[in-house]
């Protein structure tokens, strides 16, 4: 398909973008308040922003460099990919994820509101920052490498995994299902309310300085300490 480059443009008059090829926003350009349908590859580079756009993603949507999702509303469909790489941020966007959502390198969830029904990956030094995350039944959140839950507020009805030095940071987590800390990960300074059937520390994982409240219906286990 064709490539559409938005480099030094006045995008204020754009009301709709239907992308089946490649569209790149560069420099400080914004998607404004456009309604965007992406079935191809849509990328934001440099300090560009999604503005207040409404983005329906049925392809690959990437934020790179120091770009931001701004105040956009993003729907990431089943089987599709939404990535925040390098030092990009989800800003204060509202994100509904039914596909694969990645925060790689130093990608940040910012102050976004995220509803997850499939998988969210925090890799490298990715951070949940100050996001509000609802992880629904069937949803999975994975903190790997040196990633952190930051100061996020997370409600969990699915599964949350911390691997390989992943950290819960100073997050506030309400667990109604399964959380596992594995492989040298740590709950660090998090506040965790465990109402679920499974809060588990194994493979040298640590509760750190976390405050854990294990409710009457919760199960808290320590293995291989």
C-alpha positions in Angstrom: 0.0 0.0 0.0 0.9 3.7 -0.2 2.8 5.7 2.4 1.3 8.9 3.8 3.9 11.1 5.7 2.6 13.9 8.0 5.7 16.0 8.6 5.1 19.7 8.9 1.4 20.0 8.2 -1.7 21.8 9.5 -3.9 18.8 10.4 -6.6 20.8 12.1 -9.0 20.4 9.1 -8.6 16.6 8.9 -11.7 14.9 10.2 -11.0 11.3 9.1 -8.1 9.0 8.1 -8.7 5.6 6.6 -5.3 3.9 6.5 -4.8 0.6 4.7 -1.1 1.2 3.9 1.5 3.2 6.0 0.8 6.5 7.7 3.6 8.2 9.7 3.2 11.3 11.9 6.5 13.1 12.5 8.0 16.1 14.2 5.3 17.7 16.5 2.3 16.9 14.2 -1.0 15.8 15.7 -3.8 13.6 14.6 -6.1 16.3 16.0 -9.7 15.2 16.6 -9.8 13.0 13.5 -11.6 9.7 13.4 -8.9 7.2 12.4 -9.5 3.7 11.0 -6.2 1.7 10.8 -6.0 -1.5 8.9 -2.3 -1.1 8.0 0.7 0.4 9.8 0.2 3.7 11.7 3.2 5.2 13.5 3.9 8.3 15.6 7.5 9.5 15.7 9.5 12.3 17.3 7.2 14.4 19.5 4.0 13.8 17.5 0.7 13.1 19.2 -2.6 11.4 18.6 -4.3 14.4 20.0 -7.9 13.8 20.8 -8.4 11.4 17.9 -10.6 8.3 18.0 -8.4 5.4 16.6 -9.9 2.1 15.7 -6.9 -0.3 15.2 -7.2 -3.4 13.1 -3.5 -3.3 12.1 -0.3 -2.2 13.8 -0.2 1.0 15.8 3.1 2.2 17.2 4.2 5.2 19.3 8.0 5.7 19.2 10.7 8.3 20.3 9.0 10.8 22.5 5.5 10.7 20.9 2.3 10.6 22.9 -1.2 9.1 22.6 -2.4 12.4 24.1 -6.1 12.3 24.9 -7.0 9.9 22.2 -9.5 7.1 22.4 -7.9 3.9 21.1 -9.6 0.5 20.4 -7.1 -2.2 19.8 -8.9 -5.2 18.2 -8.4 -8.9 18.6 -5.2 -10.1 17.0 -3.8 -6.6 16.5 -0.8 -4.8 18.0 -0.5 -1.5 19.9 3.1 -0.6 20.9 4.7 2.1 23.0 8.4 2.0 22.3 11.6 4.0 23.2 10.4 6.9 25.5 6.8 7.2 24.2 3.8 7.6 26.5 0.2 6.6 26.5 -0.5 10.1 27.8 -4.0 10.4 29.2 -5.5 8.3 26.5 -8.4 5.9 27.0 -7.4 2.4 25.7 -9.5 -0.7 25.2 -7.3 -3.7 24.5 -8.5 -6.9 22.9 -5.1 -7.6 21.3 -1.5 -7.3 22.2 -0.5 -4.1 24.0 3.3 -3.5 24.5 5.3 -1.0 26.6 8.9 -1.7 25.5 12.2 0.1 26.2 11.2 3.0 28.4 7.6 3.2 27.1 5.1 4.5 29.7 1.4 4.0 30.3 1.4 7.6 31.6 -2.0 8.6 33.1 -3.9 6.5 30.6 -7.1 4.6 31.4 -6.7 1.0 30.1 -9.3 -1.7 30.0 -7.6 -5.0 29.1 -9.3 -8.1 27.8 -6.3 -9.9 26.4 -2.6 -9.3 27.0 -0.5 -6.2 28.2 3.3 -6.6 28.2 5.7 -4.4 30.1 9.2 -5.2 29.0 12.7 -3.7 29.5 12.2 -0.6 31.6 8.6 -0.1 30.6 6.3 1.4 33.3 2.6 1.4 34.2 3.4 4.9 35.6 0.2 6.5 36.9 -2.2 4.6 34.7 -5.6 3.2 35.8 -5.8 -0.4 34.6 -8.7 -2.7 34.7 -7.7 -6.3 33.9 -10.8 -8.3 33.1 -11.5 -12.0 33.3 -9.4 -13.6 30.6 -6.9 -10.7 30.6 -3.2 -11.0 31.4 -0.6 -8.4 32.4 3.0 -9.3 32.4 5.9 -7.3 34.0 9.2 -8.6 32.7 12.9 -7.6 32.8 13.2 -4.4 34.8 9.7 -3.1 34.2 7.6 -1.7 37.0 3.9 -1.1 37.9 5.0 2.4 39.0 2.2 4.2 40.8 -0.5 2.7 38.8 -3.9 1.7 40.1 -4.7 -1.9 39.0 -7.9 -3.9 39.4 -7.3 -7.5 38.6 -9.9 -10.1 37.6 -7.5 -12.0 35.3 -3.8 -12.8 35.8 -0.8 -10.6 36.6 2.7 -12.0 36.3 6.0 -10.5 37.5 9.1 -12.1 36.0 12.9 -11.6 35.9 13.3 -8.6 38.3 9.9 -7.1 37.4 8.7 -4.8 40.1 5.3 -3.8 41.5 6.7 -0.4 42.4 4.3 1.7 44.5 1.3 0.5 42.7 -2.1 0.0 44.3 -3.4 -3.5 43.3 -6.7 -5.1 44.1 -6.6 -8.7 43.3 -9.8 -10.8 42.7 -8.0 -13.6 40.8 -4.4 -14.5 40.2 -1.1 -12.7 40.8 2.3 -14.5 40.7 5.7 -13.0 41.5 8.5 -15.2 40.0 12.2 -15.3 39.2 13.7 -12.5 41.4 10.7 -10.2 41.0 9.5 -8.0 43.9 6.3 -6.5 45.2 8.6 -3.6 46.3 6.5 -0.8 47.9 3.1 -1.8 46.5 -0.2 -1.9 48.3 -1.9 -5.2 47.5 -5.4 -6.2 48.6 -5.8 -9.9 47.9 -9.4 -11.0 47.6 -8.5 -13.6 45.0 -7.7 -17.2 45.0 -4.0 -16.8 44.3 -1.2 -14.4 45.4 2.0 -16.4 45.0 5.7 -15.6 45.5 8.2 -18.2 44.1 11.7 -18.6 42.6 13.3 -16.1 44.9 10.6 -13.5 44.5 10.2 -11.1 47.3 7.4 -9.2 49.0 9.8 -6.4 49.5 8.3 -3.6 51.6 4.8 -4.1 50.2 1.7 -3.8 52.3 -0.4 -6.9 51.7 -3.9 -7.4 53.0 -5.1 -11.0 52.6 -8.8 -11.0 52.8 -11.0 -13.9 54.0 -11.3 -15.3 50.6 -7.7 -14.8 49.6 -4.8 -17.3 49.4 -1.2 -16.0 50.0 1.7 -18.5 49.4 5.5 -18.2 49.6 7.6 -20.9 47.8 11.3 -21.4 47.2 12.2 -18.3 49.2 
